[in-house]
Amino acid sequence: MNYYGIVIEQSLNNPDIINEFDLVAQKQKGSWRFLLLSIPENELENQLKKLQNSMIRINDECWYSHFFRDETMIVVYQDALFKTTVNPNDWKEVITYGINHGVPIEQLDFDPHTKKEALNLFEL
């Protein structure tokens, strides 16, 4: 089974890295371009490392991406990876990390965090 993930193109110092992923859909919201990616479970670790290496350095500006499958969610910061659940009650550590690195609390909603919500957001 695949993990689905949301990446904001502007979080990448090299957007060409997206060519190495299965891009399911994309959507422009304001100045941000949201990308819906799909990664097979057996490629997840390597693909997330590639993504981290292509993200803007956390010391310059903090961004995150997040991937989900069933009840599991993985939040990817440039220098950290958090495996949690899709239940917001389990996100305290991930949210605290983001806040401590300058991400506004309102951007730490990890929305969407289910395949159904993602397909709806991207109108698929």
Secondary structure, DSSP 8 states (H G I E B T S, - for coil): -EEEEEEEGGGBS-GGGGGGSEEEEEEEETTEEEEEEEEEGGGHHHHHHHHHHHB--TTT---EEEEEETTEEEEEETTEEEEEES-GGG-HHHHHHHHHTT--GGG-S----SHHHHHHHTT-
